[in-house]
Amino acid sequence: MAHLGFVGLGVMGSRMVKRLLDAGHMVVGYNRTRAKAEWLVDAGMQWGETPAAVARAAEVTFSMVRDTGALRAITEGPAGLLAGLAQGKVYVDMSTVSPAVSADLATQVAARGAQMLDAPVSGSVSTLEQGKLSIMVGGDRAAFKRVQPILQAIGPKVTYVGGNGQAVLMKIATNLSLAVQMLAFSEGLLLAEKSGIPRATAVEVLLNSVIASPMLLYRGPFVLEMPEEAWFDVTMMQKDMQLALEMGRKLDVPLPTTAVTNEMLTAARGMGLEKRDFAVLYDVMARLAGGHA
C-alpha cells in the first residue's frame, strides 16, 4: 500500500482514484469542486484542502486536469502542488498539455528535490472502468520504475517512452487520430444513411468491418445515442488537435487530416456543440449535408 495524492477528480481522475482505492492504496484527493468528489470520500478517499496539502501528505502525487492553464492553476502559488513537494517525492501528471510546459514544470519539480513524470493515458471512461487503459510515461527511468506498479493499478499497459515531455508528445500524436477517425466514420455513415440505409444498420455494418478500431467500437454508437455527460468534449478534443498542429509546425510534419478535422471541430463550436462529446462531429456533418442528426 502506498500513500498517494490525486489532484483533479473529473470524469477520468475520479475513476482512477476509485481503482487506486480498490487496489488498497491510501489516497488523499483534491478537486476544485468538492461536491463532485464526495462519493470518493464515501469510498475511503481522504480530502486535502489544497493541492499543496495533498502533495505534503503523499509519497507520490498524481494530477489529471483539463488543459495547460488548469495545470498551472493547480501547481503554482503557495497553495499549489509545487509548494507541497520535497526531497524524495514523485509527481505524476496525467494531463494532456503542452510538452514544453510539462518539461519546464519537471525542471521546477527537480529544483525542489522531487521528480516528475508525465503519464498521459490512451483510452476512455469505458476502457478505464474495464481495466484496459494504456499509459505512456516520460521522465527519469528510476522514478518510472518506482511508480510503475501503482500505475498498473490504473491500467495494465504502462510504457516508458523517454524523457520529460516525451509521453505528452506521444499522447498528442495518438489523440489526433481519434477525431480524424470519427470524422471519416461520420462521412461513410452519412453516405449510407442518405442513400436510404437506416442509420442503426449502417453503424452495425461499419462497426463489424475492418475499419472498426477500438475507439470507434465504443464511440461509434454515440451517433445513435449520445451520453448525457461527454467522455471527451469538443473543446478538449480541439485543444489536443491544436497542440498537434503546433507540434507539426515546429517539427516540419504536415498534418492535413488533422487540420481539416480541427476546422470541423471549430464548426461544432460555432453550432453551440462545444460541450458535447466529440462524436458530435457526426451531427456537424449531417447538418452540412442538409439534414438533421
C-alpha positions as a Markdown table, in Angstrom:
| # | Residue | x | y | z |
|---|---|---|---|---|
| 1 | Met | 0.0 | 0.0 | 0.0 |
| 2 | Ala | 1.3 | 3.4 | -0.9 |
| 3 | His | 0.4 | 6.9 | 0.4 |
| 4 | Leu | -0.9 | 8.6 | -2.7 |
| 5 | Gly | -2.3 | 12.0 | -3.6 |
| 6 | Phe | -4.5 | 12.9 | -6.5 |
| 7 | Val | -5.5 | 16.4 | -7.8 |
| 8 | Gly | -8.2 | 16.7 | -10.3 |
| 9 | Leu | -11.2 | 14.4 | -9.8 |
| 10 | Gly | -13.1 | 14.9 | -13.0 |
| 11 | Val | -14.6 | 12.1 | -15.2 |
| 12 | Met | -11.3 | 10.3 | -15.6 |
| 13 | Gly | -9.4 | 11.3 | -12.5 |
| 14 | Ser | -12.2 | 10.2 | -10.1 |
| 15 | Arg | -12.4 | 6.8 | -11.6 |
| 16 | Met | -8.6 | 6.4 | -11.4 |
| 17 | Val | -8.8 | 7.2 | -7.7 |
| 18 | Lys | -11.5 | 4.6 | -7.3 |
| 19 | Arg | -9.2 | 2.0 | -8.9 |
| 20 | Leu | -6.4 | 3.0 | -6.6 |
| 21 | Leu | -8.6 | 2.7 | -3.6 |
| 22 | Asp | -9.8 | -0.7 | -4.7 |
| 23 | Ala | -6.2 | -1.8 | -5.0 |
| 24 | Gly | -5.7 | -1.0 | -1.4 |
| 25 | His | -3.8 | 2.3 | -1.6 |
| 26 | Met | -4.4 | 5.3 | 0.7 |
| 27 | Val | -5.4 | 8.3 | -1.4 |
| 28 | Val | -5.7 | 12.0 | -0.4 |
| 29 | Gly | -7.6 | 13.9 | -3.0 |
| 30 | Tyr | -8.4 | 17.4 | -4.1 |
| 31 | Asn | -10.8 | 18.8 | -6.6 |
| 32 | Arg | -11.8 | 22.4 | -7.3 |
| 33 | Thr | -15.5 | 21.4 | -6.8 |
| 34 | Arg | -15.6 | 19.3 | -3.6 |
| 35 | Ala | -19.2 | 18.1 | -4.2 |
| 36 | Lys | -18.1 | 16.1 | -7.3 |
| 37 | Ala | -15.7 | 14.1 | -5.1 |
| 38 | Glu | -18.0 | 13.3 | -2.1 |
| 39 | Trp | -18.6 | 9.8 | -3.5 |
| 40 | Leu | -14.9 | 9.1 | -3.3 |
| 41 | Val | -14.7 | 10.3 | 0.3 |
| 42 | Asp | -17.5 | 7.9 | 1.0 |
| 43 | Ala | -15.4 | 5.2 | -0.7 |
| 44 | Gly | -12.4 | 5.9 | 1.6 |
| 45 | Met | -10.5 | 8.8 | 0.0 |
| 46 | Gln | -9.2 | 11.4 | 2.4 |
| 47 | Trp | -9.8 | 15.1 | 1.5 |
| 48 | Gly | -7.0 | 17.6 | 1.0 |
| 49 | Glu | -7.8 | 21.2 | 1.4 |
| 50 | Thr | -5.3 | 22.4 | -1.3 |
| 51 | Pro | -3.1 | 20.8 | -3.9 |
| 52 | Ala | -0.1 | 21.7 | -1.7 |
| 53 | Ala | -1.7 | 19.8 | 1.2 |
| 54 | Val | -2.2 | 16.8 | -1.0 |
| 55 | Ala | 1.4 | 16.7 | -2.1 |
| 56 | Arg | 2.7 | 17.1 | 1.5 |
| 57 | Ala | 0.6 | 14.1 | 2.6 |
| 58 | Ala | 1.7 | 11.8 | -0.2 |
| 59 | Glu | 4.7 | 9.9 | -1.4 |
| 60 | Val | 3.5 | 10.0 | -5.0 |
| 61 | Thr | 1.0 | 12.7 | -6.1 |
| 62 | Phe | -0.9 | 12.4 | -9.4 |
| 63 | Ser | -2.8 | 15.1 | -11.3 |
| 64 | Met | -5.4 | 14.9 | -14.1 |
| 65 | Val | -6.7 | 18.3 | -15.3 |
| 66 | Arg | -8.3 | 19.7 | -18.4 |
| 67 | Asp | -5.5 | 21.7 | -20.0 |
| 68 | Thr | -2.3 | 23.6 | -19.7 |
| 69 | Gly | -4.0 | 26.6 | -17.9 |
| 70 | Ala | -5.5 | 24.2 | -15.4 |
| 71 | Leu | -2.2 | 22.6 | -14.8 |
| 72 | Arg | -0.6 | 25.9 | -14.0 |
| 73 | Ala | -3.6 | 26.7 | -11.6 |
| 74 | Ile | -3.0 | 23.6 | -9.5 |
| 75 | Thr | 0.8 | 23.8 | -9.4 |
| 76 | Glu | 1.6 | 27.4 | -8.9 |
| 77 | Gly | 1.4 | 29.7 | -5.8 |
| 78 | Pro | 1.5 | 29.0 | -2.0 |
| 79 | Ala | -1.4 | 26.6 | -2.2 |
| 80 | Gly | -0.1 | 24.9 | -5.4 |
| 81 | Leu | 1.2 | 21.4 | -5.8 |
| 82 | Leu | 4.8 | 22.5 | -6.2 |
| 83 | Ala | 4.7 | 24.1 | -2.7 |
| 84 | Gly | 4.0 | 20.7 | -1.2 |
| 85 | Leu | 6.7 | 18.8 | -2.9 |
| 86 | Ala | 10.0 | 17.9 | -1.2 |
| 87 | Gln | 13.1 | 15.7 | -1.4 |
| 88 | Gly | 12.2 | 12.1 | -2.4 |
| 89 | Lys | 8.7 | 12.7 | -3.6 |
| 90 | Val | 7.4 | 12.0 | -7.1 |
| 91 | Tyr | 4.8 | 14.0 | -9.0 |
| 92 | Val | 3.0 | 12.3 | -11.9 |
| 93 | Asp | 0.9 | 14.5 | -14.2 |
| 94 | Met | -1.5 | 12.5 | -16.3 |
| 95 | Ser | -3.0 | 15.5 | -18.2 |
| 96 | Thr | -2.6 | 16.2 | -21.9 |
| 97 | Val | -0.8 | 19.5 | -22.0 |
| 98 | Ser | 1.9 | 21.4 | -23.9 |
| 99 | Pro | 5.0 | 19.2 | -23.9 |
| 100 | Ala | 7.2 | 22.3 | -23.4 |
| 101 | Val | 5.2 | 23.4 | -20.4 |
| 102 | Ser | 5.3 | 19.9 | -19.0 |
| 103 | Ala | 9.1 | 19.7 | -19.4 |
| 104 | Asp | 9.5 | 23.1 | -17.8 |
| 105 | Leu | 7.4 | 22.0 | -14.8 |
| 106 | Ala | 9.6 | 19.0 | -14.4 |
| 107 | Thr | 12.6 | 21.4 | -14.0 |
| 108 | Gln | 10.7 | 23.2 | -11.3 |
| 109 | Val | 9.9 | 20.0 | -9.5 |
| 110 | Ala | 13.6 | 18.9 | -9.7 |
| 111 | Ala | 14.6 | 22.2 | -8.0 |
| 112 | Arg | 12.5 | 21.1 | -5.0 |
| 113 | Gly | 14.4 | 17.8 | -4.8 |
| 114 | Ala | 11.5 | 15.8 | -6.2 |
| 115 | Gln | 11.0 | 14.1 | -9.6 |
| 116 | Met | 8.2 | 14.5 | -12.1 |
| 117 | Leu | 6.8 | 12.1 | -14.7 |
| 118 | Asp | 4.3 | 12.9 | -17.4 |
| 119 | Ala | 2.0 | 9.9 | -17.8 |
| 120 | Pro | -1.0 | 10.6 | -20.1 |
| 121 | Val | -3.4 | 7.8 | -20.9 |
| 122 | Ser | -4.9 | 6.4 | -24.0 |
| 123 | Gly | -8.5 | 5.2 | -23.6 |
| 124 | Ser | -11.9 | 6.3 | -22.3 |
| 125 | Val | -14.1 | 6.0 | -19.3 |
| 126 | Ser | -15.2 | 2.6 | -20.5 |
| 127 | Thr | -11.6 | 1.3 | -21.0 |
| 128 | Leu | -10.6 | 2.7 | -17.7 |
| 129 | Glu | -13.5 | 1.0 | -15.9 |
| 130 | Gln | -12.8 | -2.3 | -17.7 |
| 131 | Gly | -9.1 | -2.1 | -16.6 |
| 132 | Lys | -7.8 | -1.8 | -20.1 |
| 133 | Leu | -6.3 | 1.7 | -20.1 |
| 134 | Ser | -2.9 | 2.3 | -21.7 |
| 135 | Ile | -0.5 | 4.7 | -20.0 |
| 136 | Met | 2.7 | 6.2 | -21.6 |
| 137 | Val | 5.3 | 7.7 | -19.3 |
| 138 | Gly | 8.1 | 10.2 | -19.7 |
| 139 | Gly | 10.8 | 11.2 | -17.2 |
| 140 | Asp | 13.5 | 9.6 | -15.1 |
| 141 | Arg | 13.6 | 5.9 | -15.6 |
| 142 | Ala | 14.3 | 5.1 | -11.9 |
| 143 | Ala | 11.3 | 7.2 | -10.9 |
| 144 | Phe | 9.2 | 5.4 | -13.5 |
| 145 | Lys | 10.2 | 2.0 | -12.1 |
| 146 | Arg | 9.2 | 3.3 | -8.6 |
| 147 | Val | 5.6 | 4.2 | -9.7 |
| 148 | Gln | 5.1 | 1.6 | -12.4 |
| 149 | Pro | 3.3 | -0.9 | -10.0 |
| 150 | Ile | 1.0 | 2.0 | -8.9 |
| 151 | Leu | 0.2 | 3.0 | -12.5 |
| 152 | Gln | -0.6 | -0.7 | -13.3 |
| 153 | Ala | -3.5 | -0.4 | -10.8 |
| 154 | Ile | -5.0 | 2.2 | -13.1 |
| 155 | Gly | -4.2 | 0.5 | -16.4 |
| 156 | Pro | -2.4 | -2.7 | -17.3 |
| 157 | Lys | -0.3 | -1.4 | -20.2 |
| 158 | Val | 2.4 | 1.1 | -18.9 |
| 159 | Thr | 5.1 | 2.0 | -21.4 |
| 160 | Tyr | 8.2 | 4.1 | -20.8 |
| 161 | Val | 8.8 | 6.3 | -23.9 |
| 162 | Gly | 11.6 | 8.7 | -22.9 |
| 163 | Gly | 12.5 | 11.9 | -21.1 |
| 164 | Asn | 10.2 | 14.6 | -19.6 |
| 165 | Gly | 7.6 | 15.8 | -22.1 |
| 166 | Gln | 8.0 | 12.8 | -24.4 |
| 167 | Ala | 5.0 | 11.0 | -23.1 |
| 168 | Val | 2.8 | 14.0 | -23.6 |
| 169 | Leu | 4.1 | 14.4 | -27.1 |
| 170 | Met | 3.3 | 10.7 | -27.7 |
| 171 | Lys | -0.2 | 11.2 | -26.4 |
| 172 | Ile | -0.9 | 14.2 | -28.7 |
| 173 | Ala | 0.4 | 12.1 | -31.6 |
| 174 | Thr | -2.1 | 9.4 | -30.6 |
| 175 | Asn | -5.0 | 11.7 | -29.9 |
| 176 | Leu | -5.1 | 13.4 | -33.3 |
| 177 | Ser | -6.2 | 10.1 | -34.8 |
| 178 | Leu | -9.3 | 10.0 | -32.6 |
| 179 | Ala | -11.1 | 12.9 | -34.2 |
| 180 | Val | -9.8 | 12.1 | -37.6 |
| 181 | Gln | -11.2 | 8.6 | -37.4 |
| 182 | Met | -14.5 | 9.9 | -36.0 |
| 183 | Leu | -14.8 | 12.3 | -39.0 |
| 184 | Ala | -14.1 | 9.6 | -41.5 |
| 185 | Phe | -16.6 | 7.3 | -39.8 |
| 186 | Ser | -19.2 | 10.0 | -40.0 |
| 187 | Glu | -18.6 | 10.6 | -43.7 |
| 188 | Gly | -19.1 | 6.9 | -44.5 |
| 189 | Leu | -22.2 | 6.7 | -42.3 |
| 190 | Leu | -23.8 | 9.7 | -43.9 |
| 191 | Leu | -23.2 | 8.3 | -47.4 |
| 192 | Ala | -25.0 | 5.1 | -46.4 |
| 193 | Glu | -27.8 | 6.9 | -44.5 |
| 194 | Lys | -28.6 | 9.4 | -47.2 |
| 195 | Ser | -28.8 | 6.5 | -49.7 |
| 196 | Gly | -31.7 | 5.1 | -47.7 |
| 197 | Ile | -29.9 | 2.6 | -45.3 |
| 198 | Pro | -31.1 | 3.0 | -41.7 |
| 199 | Arg | -28.5 | 4.7 | -39.5 |
| 200 | Ala | -28.5 | 1.9 | -37.0 |
| 201 | Thr | -28.0 | -0.7 | -39.7 |
| 202 | Ala | -25.1 | 1.3 | -41.2 |
| 203 | Val | -23.5 | 1.7 | -37.8 |
| 204 | Glu | -23.7 | -2.1 | -37.2 |
| 205 | Val | -22.1 | -2.8 | -40.5 |
| 206 | Leu | -19.3 | -0.3 | -40.1 |
| 207 | Leu | -18.5 | -1.4 | -36.6 |
| 208 | Asn | -18.3 | -5.0 | -37.8 |
| 209 | Ser | -16.0 | -4.1 | -40.7 |
| 210 | Val | -12.2 | -3.7 | -41.0 |
| 211 | Ile | -12.4 | 0.0 | -40.1 |
| 212 | Ala | -13.6 | -0.8 | -36.6 |
| 213 | Ser | -10.8 | 0.5 | -34.3 |
| 214 | Pro | -11.2 | 0.1 | -30.6 |
| 215 | Met | -12.1 | 3.8 | -30.3 |
| 216 | Leu | -14.8 | 3.5 | -33.0 |
| 217 | Leu | -16.2 | 0.4 | -31.3 |
| 218 | Tyr | -17.0 | 2.3 | -28.1 |
| 219 | Arg | -17.7 | 5.8 | -29.5 |
| 220 | Gly | -19.4 | 4.9 | -32.9 |
| 221 | Pro | -22.7 | 4.0 | -31.1 |
| 222 | Phe | -22.8 | 7.6 | -29.8 |
| 223 | Val | -24.2 | 8.7 | -33.2 |
| 224 | Leu | -27.3 | 6.7 | -32.2 |
| 225 | Glu | -27.5 | 7.9 | -28.6 |
| 226 | Met | -25.1 | 10.5 | -27.1 |
| 227 | Pro | -24.0 | 10.1 | -23.5 |
| 228 | Glu | -25.5 | 12.7 | -21.1 |
| 229 | Glu | -22.0 | 13.5 | -19.8 |
| 230 | Ala | -19.4 | 13.9 | -22.5 |
| 231 | Trp | -16.5 | 11.5 | -22.2 |
| 232 | Phe | -14.3 | 13.9 | -24.1 |
| 233 | Asp | -15.9 | 17.1 | -25.3 |
| 234 | Val | -15.3 | 19.1 | -28.4 |
| 235 | Thr | -13.3 | 21.8 | -26.6 |
| 236 | Met | -10.9 | 19.3 | -25.1 |
| 237 | Met | -10.5 | 17.4 | -28.4 |
| 238 | Gln | -9.8 | 20.6 | -30.2 |
| 239 | Lys | -7.2 | 21.6 | -27.6 |
| 240 | Asp | -5.3 | 18.4 | -28.4 |
| 241 | Met | -5.7 | 18.9 | -32.2 |
| 242 | Gln | -4.2 | 22.4 | -31.8 |
| 243 | Leu | -1.3 | 21.1 | -29.8 |
| 244 | Ala | -0.7 | 18.6 | -32.6 |
| 245 | Leu | -0.8 | 21.3 | -35.2 |
| 246 | Glu | 1.6 | 23.4 | -33.2 |
| 247 | Met | 4.0 | 20.4 | -32.9 |
| 248 | Gly | 3.6 | 19.8 | -36.7 |
| 249 | Arg | 4.7 | 23.3 | -37.5 |
| 250 | Lys | 7.7 | 23.0 | -35.0 |
| 251 | Leu | 8.8 | 19.7 | -36.4 |
| 252 | Asp | 8.0 | 20.3 | -40.1 |
| 253 | Val | 5.5 | 17.5 | -40.2 |
| 254 | Pro | 2.4 | 18.2 | -42.4 |
| 255 | Leu | -0.8 | 17.2 | -40.8 |
| 256 | Pro | -3.5 | 17.6 | -43.4 |
| 257 | Thr | -6.2 | 15.4 | -41.9 |
| 258 | Thr | -5.6 | 16.9 | -38.5 |
| 259 | Ala | -6.1 | 20.4 | -40.0 |
| 260 | Val | -9.3 | 19.6 | -41.7 |
| 261 | Thr | -10.7 | 17.8 | -38.7 |
| 262 | Asn | -9.8 | 20.8 | -36.5 |
| 263 | Glu | -11.9 | 23.0 | -38.7 |
| 264 | Met | -14.8 | 20.7 | -38.3 |
| 265 | Leu | -14.4 | 21.0 | -34.5 |
| 266 | Thr | -14.5 | 24.7 | -34.9 |
| 267 | Ala | -17.7 | 24.3 | -36.8 |
| 268 | Ala | -19.1 | 22.2 | -34.0 |
| 269 | Arg | -18.3 | 25.1 | -31.5 |
| 270 | Gly | -19.9 | 27.5 | -33.9 |
| 271 | Met | -23.1 | 25.4 | -33.7 |
| 272 | Gly | -23.0 | 25.5 | -30.0 |
| 273 | Leu | -22.0 | 21.9 | -29.6 |
| 274 | Glu | -18.7 | 22.5 | -27.7 |
| 275 | Lys | -19.8 | 20.7 | -24.5 |
| 276 | Arg | -20.9 | 17.6 | -26.3 |
| 277 | Asp | -18.7 | 14.5 | -26.8 |
| 278 | Phe | -16.5 | 15.0 | -30.0 |
| 279 | Ala | -18.6 | 12.2 | -31.6 |
| 280 | Val | -20.9 | 15.1 | -32.3 |
| 281 | Leu | -18.8 | 15.6 | -35.4 |
| 282 | Tyr | -21.4 | 13.3 | -37.0 |
| 283 | Asp | -24.1 | 16.0 | -36.2 |
| 284 | Val | -21.9 | 18.7 | -37.8 |
| 285 | Met | -21.5 | 16.6 | -41.0 |
| 286 | Ala | -25.2 | 15.8 | -41.1 |
| 287 | Arg | -26.2 | 19.5 | -40.9 |
| 288 | Leu | -23.7 | 20.3 | -43.7 |
| 289 | Ala | -25.2 | 17.5 | -45.7 |
| 290 | Gly | -28.6 | 19.2 | -45.5 |
| 291 | Gly | -30.1 | 17.1 | -42.8 |
| 292 | His | -30.6 | 16.9 | -39.1 |
| 293 | Ala | -28.8 | 14.4 | -36.9 |
